[in-house]
Amino acid sequence: MIVFYGPYSSKLGEKMAKQLNAKSMGIEHKIFPDGESYIRVPINVKGENVLLIQSTYPNQDKRIIELLLMIDALKDLGAEKVKVIVPYMAYARQDARFREGEAISIRTILKLIEAAGADEFFTVDIHKEFSLDILKIKAKNIMAVNAIAEFLRNMDLKSPFILSPDRGGLERARILGEKLGLEFGYFEKTRDRISGAITMRGEKIEFNGRDVVIVDDVISTGGTIATACRIAKEGRAGKVIAICTHALLINNAVEKMRLAGVDDIIATDTVEGEFSKITVAHLLAREVQ
Ligand code: R5P
């Protein structure tokens, strides 16, 4: 098996290859002056089983086009099987027609990945697992919660409370809480579909100095975590730790969370960056063998 990685997934690709004891290599890529993407598979892949890993952030549209070009090139060059791993699947939050006339973006992207020739598809903590139902090929969503639990177990926290900032993430908080034997709960969040503004109501939780771990799938603008942190602090939370699978951290997200009182930001390496302290390499390697 050969592990190929695209731009921005090199560290995770190398780690996975190590776990799998497989050869690994970056796919050649560049961007032409007019913005078009160029892709080249650097070795002969005829008859090979290939693992292709490419996250779709930053610059989602570019990463998706590259992904499609890479899959199609690998198949066209004779790869026997192409298993595609997209650690962070962009567009997954648009999984329904929330307003009349909207594109159901994640469905379109997944259909394109399948049409390009992917034989199997793996992702991590996709916003809603049902999105994968559109695929006819084998598809699996891998939960990062085991890796997150391992990390939290080794942190020195004071009687931590696991908090989901919205009802949608309660299942994640529950699994994490149960794995670690910790209390968990959630806030109620609504987002204005046009302005994007969020409103959050916290069930009255009195933290009495206990540390609070806010867990979410994505941190994008940091608004959700900042709001949840403020409510937690009003409930006399001790330290507040923000932990997520995919840290996009748009613009001043980090500053926004820090100003709200977040003490630590921790993420996995589905999006590689300053805060990706938890690796999902072993979870992915286990699934794709
Ligand atoms: C939404 O339902 C997601 O689970 C996250 O809570 C959301 O995407 C975070 O976005 P932001 O950081 O912009 O508030």
Boltz pocket constraint, residues with backbone or C-beta under 6 A from the ligand:
constraints:
  - pocket:
      binder: B
      contacts: [[A, 165], [A, 166], [A, 168], [A, 169], [A, 216], [A, 217], [A, 218], [A, 219], [A, 220], [A, 221], [A, 222], [A, 223], [A, 224], [A, 225]]
      max_distance: 6.0
